Amino acid sequence: MLSLRKLSAIALSGIICLGMAGISAYADTEDTTETATEAASSEPEEITSGEFTYYIDEEYGGAVITAYEPDEADVVLPEKIDGETVVGLDDFLFNMQDGIETVTIPDNLCHIGASAFYGTSITEFIVSDTHPMYKVEAGVLFSKDGIAIVAYPPKKTDISYVIPEGVEEIYHGCFAQNTYLTDITLPDSLIYIDSWAFAYTTIQSLEIPDTVTSIQAYAFSYMTRLTEFKTPPQLQVIPSACFAGCANLDDVTLNDGLLEIGQSAFAGTAVRDIVIPSSVTTIGYCALGYDTNLTTSYSTLVIYGLSGSAAQVYASDKDEEYDYENNFTFIAKTEAQLSAMLSGEYENTSSSEDTSENNNVSVTVEDDNSQSFKSILKVVLIVLGIGILCGGIAAVVISSKKDAKNKKNED
């Protein structure tokens, strides 16, 4: 395993820990000092004016607010600051501010950064009917065309919600930190679920539509009431820390066609057995079988997969330099068996006929014909055993009768 992989995993572990404290943004760990310096020098100058800090964005043609902590509960964002038109809100602008109840968005504001309202006490968004970029339905913020759901109020008290048909994208941190919702219905039009979209929610189940093709990092992290999840059939990548911290998630069904399971994807979950499709070619560092600290592993994890696959490699993957070693049970299955298990048509996951492997045991895969032959052979042996048993009993009876007869003759 490459050192870079280990380093990025260490960074990811830190991010997960920060996520538990409510901090969601993170930096690219692979930037060199030179690159970081160049990026810093190219950043626009920030200006502080009263309670606002902002910079001028040439692309959007106006001011983007980067810092603002309002005193009032009902926030009305300004149309201008120092004569500059306010066109945007920076990422995580109101992060974890708990004194805000409503936010009114002016018509000139055309850009809202990732998780701008993350962890706030907002109960409602307000937008005029004439706004060119956004609209509001029942206090929920959407793009004007209805293709994206931008932000669901973190303190909206409804326990259920149906995302309207036509929505294709759930925006970054859209439902994050809402602890009232327990049930949500996703539309068949949905394609894309952004990072942190459902993080820290109390939603108990999520049925992902077959139309979804892309899910981003941390999308379902720390959903502590989530117990089961089935990935959609077109999904190719489960990204880093996608389900990190879902402490009660123990039933996961992956789709045929999945290619990659990212680093720490299921760290800190209750998953103790999982079927890995043969299509998976990459399983990231601590993706399965680890706590969120990425050092505590669960020796009881059982992985079902194809012999020689990425699943088998992961079960005993190790790096001596970093004292990293997986020691999970691997049980080999055929392609047909894996497909049946993933579709729920095969239930024999604990059969004594399965051959398990940790680090030192060779794997033997049984195909359907050999299993059939063994079943027939078993029946034959049972019949022979019964015959032998019956023959033995008959011999004992006959012998007893002869002994009795001989004794009678002697008398």
C-alpha positions in Angstrom: 0.0 0.0 0.0 1.4 3.4 -1.0 2.5 6.0 1.6 0.3 8.6 -0.1 -2.7 6.4 0.6 -1.8 6.2 4.3 -1.3 10.0 4.5 -4.6 10.8 2.9 -6.3 8.3 5.2 -4.8 10.1 8.2 -6.1 13.4 6.9 -9.5 11.7 6.3 -9.6 10.5 9.9 -9.0 14.0 11.1 -11.8 15.2 8.9 -14.2 12.6 10.3 -13.3 13.7 13.8 -13.8 17.3 12.9 -17.1 16.3 11.3 -18.2 15.0 14.7 -17.7 18.5 16.1 -19.8 20.0 13.3 -17.0 21.2 11.1 -17.5 20.1 7.5 -15.0 21.8 5.2 -11.7 20.3 4.4 -8.6 20.9 2.3 -6.8 18.9 -0.4 -4.0 17.1 1.4 -2.0 16.7 -1.8 -1.3 20.4 -2.4 2.4 21.3 -2.3 3.6 24.4 -0.5 4.4 26.0 -3.8 0.8 25.3 -5.1 -0.7 26.5 -1.8 1.3 29.7 -2.0 0.3 30.4 -5.6 -3.4 29.8 -4.7 -3.1 32.2 -1.7 -1.6 34.9 -3.8 -4.4 34.6 -6.4 -7.2 34.8 -3.8 -9.1 38.1 -4.0 -8.7 40.7 -1.2 -11.2 40.5 1.6 -12.8 43.7 2.8 -14.4 44.3 6.2 -17.2 46.8 6.3 -19.2 47.0 9.5 -20.6 43.6 10.3 -19.8 42.2 6.8 -16.6 40.8 5.3 -16.6 40.3 1.6 -14.6 40.2 -1.6 -15.3 41.2 -5.2 -15.9 38.3 -7.5 -15.2 39.1 -11.1 -17.1 36.1 -12.4 -20.3 37.1 -10.7 -19.7 40.8 -10.9 -20.2 41.8 -7.3 -19.6 41.2 -3.6 -19.5 37.7 -2.1 -20.1 37.8 1.7 -17.5 35.6 3.5 -18.2 36.5 7.1 -21.4 37.7 8.8 -22.9 37.0 12.2 -26.2 38.8 12.5 -27.7 39.8 15.8 -31.3 39.6 14.6 -33.4 36.4 14.2 -34.9 37.5 10.9 -32.1 38.2 8.6 -32.6 40.3 5.5 -29.5 40.0 3.3 -28.4 43.4 1.9 -28.7 44.3 -1.8 -25.4 46.3 -1.6 -22.4 46.7 0.6 -20.3 49.8 0.1 -22.1 50.4 -3.2 -21.2 46.9 -4.4 -24.0 44.6 -5.4 -24.2 41.5 -3.2 -24.1 38.6 -5.6 -23.1 35.6 -3.4 -22.7 33.9 -0.1 -19.5 32.0 0.7 -19.3 28.3 1.6 -20.3 27.6 5.3 -21.1 31.4 5.7 -23.6 30.9 8.6 -22.0 27.6 9.9 -23.6 26.6 13.2 -25.0 30.0 14.0 -28.0 29.3 16.2 -29.7 32.7 16.5 -31.1 32.9 13.0 -34.7 31.9 12.3 -35.5 33.2 8.8 -33.4 34.5 5.9 -34.6 36.7 3.1 -32.6 36.5 -0.1 -32.5 39.6 -2.3 -33.2 39.3 -6.1 -29.6 40.3 -7.0 -28.0 37.4 -5.1 -27.3 34.6 -7.7 -24.8 32.3 -5.9 -25.1 30.4 -2.6 -22.0 28.5 -1.5 -21.8 24.9 -0.3 -23.5 24.4 3.1 -23.9 28.1 3.6 -26.7 27.5 6.2 -25.2 24.3 7.8 -26.2 23.7 11.4 -28.1 26.9 11.8 -31.5 27.4 13.5 -33.2 28.6 10.3 -36.9 27.5 10.0 -37.7 29.3 6.8 -36.2 30.9 3.7 -37.9 33.9 2.1 -37.5 34.7 -1.6 -39.6 37.1 -3.8 -41.7 35.7 -6.7 -39.6 37.8 -9.0 -36.2 36.3 -8.0 -34.4 35.1 -11.2 -32.4 32.4 -9.6 -34.3 30.9 -6.6 -37.7 30.1 -5.4 -39.2 28.9 -2.1 -41.8 26.2 -1.5 -43.1 25.8 2.1 -40.0 27.5 3.3 -37.6 25.2 1.4 -35.1 26.8 -1.0 -35.0 25.6 -4.6 -33.4 26.7 -7.9 -35.8 28.8 -9.9 -36.2 26.0 -12.5 -36.8 23.4 -9.8 -34.0 21.2 -10.9 -32.0 21.5 -7.6 -33.1 21.6 -4.0 -30.7 24.0 -2.4 -31.4 24.1 1.3 -33.9 22.6 3.7 -34.3 24.7 6.9 -32.2 22.9 9.6 -34.9 23.7 12.2 -38.0 23.1 10.2 -40.0 20.8 12.4 -41.9 18.6 9.9 -41.2 14.9 10.5 -41.7 13.9 6.9 -41.0 15.5 3.5 -41.5 14.6 -0.2 -39.0 16.1 -2.6 -41.0 17.2 -5.6 -40.7 15.4 -8.9 -38.4 17.2 -11.4 -35.6 17.7 -8.8 -32.4 16.2 -10.2 -29.9 17.4 -7.6 -29.7 17.6 -3.8 -27.3 20.4 -3.0 -24.3 20.3 -0.7 -25.4 20.0 3.0 -29.1 20.5 1.9 -30.7 18.5 4.8 -27.7 18.4 7.1 -28.3 18.8 10.8 -32.1 18.7 10.6 -33.0 16.5 13.6 -36.8 16.6 13.1 -37.1 14.7 9.8 -37.5 10.9 10.2 -39.0 10.1 6.8 -38.1 11.5 3.3 -39.3 10.5 -0.2 -36.9 11.1 -3.0 -38.2 11.7 -6.6 -37.6 9.4 -9.5 -36.0 12.3 -11.4 -33.1 12.5 -8.9 -29.6 12.0 -10.4 -27.1 13.6 -8.1 -26.6 13.7 -4.3 -24.0 16.2 -3.2 -21.6 16.0 -0.2 -23.0 16.1 3.4 -26.5 16.2 1.9 -28.1 14.2 4.7 -25.3 14.3 7.3 -26.3 14.3 11.0 -30.1 13.8 10.2 -32.4 11.5 12.1 -33.9 10.0 8.9 -34.5 6.3 9.5 -34.6 5.0 6.0 -33.8 6.1 2.5 -34.9 4.5 -0.7 -32.6 5.8 -3.4 -34.2 6.0 -6.9 -32.7 3.9 -9.7 -32.0 7.1 -11.6 -29.2 8.2 -9.2 -25.8 7.9 -10.8 -23.6 10.0 -8.5 -23.2 10.3 -4.7 -20.6 12.5 -3.1 -18.4 12.2 0.0 -20.0 12.3 3.4 -23.5 12.3 1.8 -25.0 10.1 4.5 -22.4 10.4 7.3 -23.5 10.3 10.9 -27.1 9.3 10.2 -27.3 7.4 13.4 -30.8 6.0 12.9 -30.2 4.6 9.5 -30.2 0.8 9.7 -30.2 -0.3 6.0 -29.2 0.9 2.6 -29.3 -0.3 -0.9 -27.2 1.4 -3.5 -28.9 2.3 -6.9 -28.1 0.1 -9.9 -26.2 2.7 -11.9 -23.9 3.8 -9.1 -20.2 3.2 -9.8 -18.5 4.8 -6.8 -19.2 4.9 -3.1 -17.0 7.9 -2.1 -14.9 8.5 0.9 -16.7 8.5 4.3 -20.0 8.3 2.6 -21.6 6.4 5.5 -19.0 7.2 8.2 -20.5 7.3 11.7 -23.8 5.6 10.8 -23.6 3.7 14.0 -26.7 1.5 13.5 -26.2 0.8 9.8 -25.8 -3.0 9.6 -27.6 -4.1 6.4 -26.0 -2.9 3.2 -26.7 -4.2 -0.3 -24.3 -3.1 -3.1 -25.2 -3.1 -6.7 -23.7 -5.1 -9.5 -21.6 -2.7 -11.6 -20.1 -0.9 -8.6 -16.5 -0.2 -9.3 -15.1 1.5 -6.2 -15.6 1.7 -2.4 -13.8 4.8 -1.1 -11.6 5.3 2.0 -13.5 5.0 5.2 -16.8 4.6 3.3 -18.3 2.5 6.1 -16.1 3.5 9.0 -18.0 3.5 12.3 -21.0 1.5 11.0 -22.5 -1.7 12.4 -21.7 -3.6 9.1 -20.3 -7.0 10.1 -21.0 -8.9 6.9 -21.1 -7.7 3.3 -21.3 -9.1 -0.2 -18.9 -7.4 -2.6 -19.9 -7.5 -6.3 -17.2 -8.9 -8.6 -17.3 -5.6 -10.5 -15.5 -3.8 -7.6 -11.9 -3.2 -8.5 -10.9 -0.8 -5.7 -11.6 -0.8 -2.0 -10.0 2.2 -0.1 -8.1 2.3 3.2 -10.3 1.4 6.2 -13.4 1.3 3.9 -14.9 -1.6 5.9 -14.4 -3.1 9.4 -13.1 0.0 11.2 -14.3 2.5 13.7 -14.3 6.2 12.8 -10.8 6.6 14.4 -9.5 4.3 11.5 -7.4 2.4 14.0 -9.9 0.1 15.7 -10.9 -2.8 13.5 -13.7 -5.3 13.9 -12.3 -8.8 13.7 -15.8 -10.2 13.2 -16.2 -8.7 9.8 -17.1 -11.3 7.1 -16.7 -10.4 3.4 -18.2 -12.5 0.6 -16.7 -12.1 -2.8 -15.1 -13.6 -5.8 -11.8 -15.5 -5.3 -8.8 -13.3 -6.3 -10.9 -10.2 -6.3 -10.4 -6.8 -4.7 -12.6 -8.1 -1.9 -10.3 -10.9 -1.1 -7.2 -8.6 -1.3 -8.9 -6.1 1.1 -9.6 -8.9 3.7 -5.9 -9.4 4.3 -4.4 -6.2 3.0 -1.4 -4.9 5.0 1.3 -2.3 5.2 4.2 -3.2 7.5 5.7 0.2 7.4 2.6 1.7 9.0 1.7 -1.3 11.1 -1.5 -1.7 9.2 -3.0 -5.2 8.7 -6.6 -6.4 7.9 -7.5 -9.7 9.3 -11.1 -10.2 8.1 -12.8 -13.4 7.2 -13.2 -13.8 3.5 -15.7 -16.3 2.0 -15.4 -17.1 -1.7 -18.4 -17.3 -3.8 -19.0 -17.9 -7.5 -20.3 -15.2 -9.9 -23.7 -16.8 -9.9 -23.8 -17.0 -6.1 -22.8 -13.4 -5.7 -25.5 -12.2 -8.0 -28.1 -14.3 -6.2 -26.9 -13.0 -2.8 -27.0 -9.3 -4.0 -30.6 -9.8 -5.4 -31.7 -11.5 -2.2 -32.3 -14.9 -3.8 -29.5 -16.7 -2.0 -29.7 -17.1 1.8 -26.9 -19.6 2.5 -24.4 -17.1 3.7 -23.4 -19.1 6.8 -23.3 -22.6 5.2 -20.6 -25.0 6.3 -20.0 -25.6 2.6 -18.6 -22.1 2.3 -14.8 -21.9 2.5 -13.5 -19.0 4.6 -10.1 -17.3 4.5 -8.2 -14.9 6.7 -4.5 -14.5 6.1 -3.2 -18.0 5.9 -6.0 -20.3 4.7 -6.4 -21.1 1.0 -9.7 -20.6 -0.7 -11.7 -23.2 -2.5 -14.7 -22.1 -4.5 -17.5 -24.5 -5.2 -19.6 -24.2 -8.3 -23.2 -25.1 -8.6 -22.4 -28.5 -10.2 -20.0 -29.6 -7.4 -22.6 -28.6 -4.8 -25.3 -30.7 -6.6 -22.9 -33.6 -6.8 -22.1 -33.3 -3.1 -25.8 -33.2 -2.3 -26.4 -36.4 -4.3 -23.4 -38.1 -2.7 -24.7 -37.1 0.7 -28.0 -38.7 0.0 -26.3 -41.9 -1.2 -24.1 -42.1 1.9 -27.1 -41.6 4.1 -29.0 -44.4 2.4 -26.0 -46.6 2.6 -25.6 -45.7 6.3 -29.2 -46.6 7.0 -28.8 -49.9 5.1 -25.7 -50.7 7.1 -27.4 -49.8 10.3 -30.5 -51.9 9.4 -28.2 -54.8 8.4 -26.4 -54.6 11.7 -29.6 -54.7 13.6 -30.8 -57.6 11.6 -27.6 -59.5 12.2 -27.9 -58.9 15.9 -31.5 -60.2 15.9 -30.6 -63.3 13.9 -27.5 -64.0 16.1 -29.7 -63.7 19.2 -32.2 -66.1 17.8 -29.5 -68.6 16.9 -28.1 -68.4 20.4 -31.5 -69.0 21.9 -32.1 -72.0 19.6 -28.7 -73.5 20.4 -29.3 -73.1 24.1 -32.7 -74.8 23.8 -31.2 -77.7 22.0 -28.5 -78.1 24.6 -31.2 -78.2 27.3 
